[in-house]
Each structure stands twice: as structure tokens, then as C-alpha cells.
Amino acid sequence: MNNDPIAVPSWSTASFGDTADTSPMELSALGEHLDTCKESRGRLFALHCIADTMHGFVAARLVTTLMAVALLIGVTTLLL
């Protein structure tokens, strides 16, 4: 039994055999898009990123975080 597949390219491009290059209109549209993205980053963007990071950290370790808080509260009540 012969299981050797023949490797043929299974993709196509829009360059039709020419070198793929960007047109001035595409570059202009990309520049406008990047300008729009820069404008959407307001003053609180960094704070939002930090909050997302902290949320991801705590959410991934929810049970561990709850246990650490409960242990901290338990130790504090025993010492007082």
C-alpha cells in the first residue's frame, strides 16, 4: 500500500503570477485605519490594559485567590 501523498500547492494568490505588491490606495486605506486605531486609545487605555491583565490573572486563579484571602483572614482573626 502506497501512502505517499503528492505535495501540490493548495493555495492561490491574487497576483496572477506577478510579484505581490501593495497599491497606493491600499497603503492609504491602511494609514487611515492605523490613525483610527491610534485615536481610539484614550487617556485611560493603559489603565484598561492593566485591569484586563489583573482580571485575567485573578480569574485563572480564582480558587487559589479565595483560599489565600480566607487564610489571611483566618490568621488575622487568630492573632487578634
Secondary structure, 3 states (H helix, E strand, C coil): CCCCCCCCCCCCCCCCCCCCCCCHHHHHHHHHHHHHHHHHCCCCHHHHHHHHHHHHHHHHCHHHHHHHHHHHHHHHHHHC
